[in-house]
Amino acid sequence: MEPIALINWVLVGVAVGVMTRLLMPQGEPLGWGAALVLAIVGSVGGGLVAVSFHLGTQVYAPAGWLLSALGATAALMTYCWVTDAAVGPR
């Protein structure tokens, strides 16, 4: 694994975190900082899964980016599920 891959995963996590926070209603308890941290952690986790299965071993491999984005999304969805934070109007 190259160090640039970790930077790419962090950037994917930031992008997913920003998109998530923009799509969530303003009254939700998940703030900008928490959304970014959760997305980055999930993104790095997804990227590590890709590397462990030899799917994202190249720096710009689509599988690494995809699993990174899926990891970030999964982390944010898990947070919303655990805290019962709904996305959208109630």
C-alpha positions as CSV (number, residue, x, y, z in Angstrom):
1,M,0.0,0.0,0.0
2,E,1.3,3.4,-0.9
3,P,1.0,6.4,1.4
4,I,-0.9,8.3,-1.2
5,A,-3.7,5.7,-1.0
6,L,-4.3,6.8,2.6
7,I,-4.5,10.4,1.6
8,N,-7.0,9.5,-1.2
9,W,-9.1,7.6,1.3
10,V,-9.2,10.6,3.7
11,L,-10.2,12.8,0.8
12,V,-13.0,10.4,-0.2
13,G,-14.1,10.4,3.5
14,V,-14.2,14.2,3.6
15,A,-16.2,14.3,0.4
16,V,-18.8,11.8,1.7
17,G,-18.9,13.5,5.0
18,V,-19.6,16.9,3.4
19,M,-22.3,15.4,1.1
20,T,-23.9,13.6,4.0
21,R,-24.0,16.8,6.2
22,L,-25.5,18.8,3.4
23,L,-28.2,16.3,2.8
24,M,-29.1,15.9,6.5
25,P,-31.7,18.3,8.0
26,Q,-30.2,21.1,10.0
27,G,-31.8,20.0,13.3
28,E,-30.0,16.6,13.4
29,P,-27.5,16.0,16.2
30,L,-24.7,15.0,13.8
31,G,-22.6,18.1,13.3
32,W,-20.0,18.9,10.7
33,G,-17.1,17.6,12.8
34,A,-18.7,14.4,13.7
35,A,-19.8,13.7,10.1
36,L,-16.3,14.3,8.8
37,V,-14.6,12.2,11.4
38,L,-17.1,9.3,11.0
39,A,-16.8,9.4,7.2
40,I,-12.9,9.5,7.3
41,V,-12.8,6.6,9.7
42,G,-15.2,4.6,7.6
43,S,-13.4,5.5,4.4
44,V,-10.0,4.4,5.8
45,G,-11.6,1.2,7.0
46,G,-13.2,0.5,3.6
47,G,-9.8,1.2,1.9
48,L,-8.1,-1.2,4.3
49,V,-10.7,-3.9,3.4
50,A,-10.0,-3.3,-0.3
51,V,-6.2,-3.7,0.3
52,S,-6.7,-6.8,2.5
53,F,-8.6,-8.5,-0.4
54,H,-6.1,-7.1,-2.9
55,L,-8.8,-5.1,-4.6
56,G,-7.4,-1.6,-4.2
57,T,-3.7,-2.2,-4.3
58,Q,-3.0,0.5,-7.0
59,V,-3.3,4.1,-6.0
60,Y,-6.1,5.0,-8.4
61,A,-7.8,1.5,-8.4
62,P,-11.6,1.9,-8.7
63,A,-12.2,-0.9,-6.2
64,G,-10.2,1.0,-3.5
65,W,-12.1,4.2,-4.0
66,L,-15.5,2.4,-4.1
67,L,-14.9,0.5,-0.9
68,S,-13.6,3.6,0.7
69,A,-16.8,5.5,-0.2
70,L,-18.9,2.5,0.9
71,G,-17.1,2.3,4.2
72,A,-17.7,6.0,4.9
73,T,-21.3,5.7,4.0
74,A,-21.7,2.6,6.2
75,A,-20.1,4.4,9.1
76,L,-22.5,7.3,8.8
77,M,-25.5,5.1,8.3
78,T,-24.6,3.0,11.3
79,Y,-24.3,6.2,13.4
80,C,-27.7,7.3,12.3
81,W,-29.2,3.9,13.0
82,V,-27.6,3.6,16.5
83,T,-28.6,7.1,17.5
84,D,-32.0,6.9,15.8
85,A,-31.2,10.0,13.8
86,A,-33.5,10.1,10.8
87,V,-32.4,11.5,7.4
88,G,-35.2,13.6,6.0
89,P,-38.3,15.1,7.4
90,R,-40.0,13.2,10.3
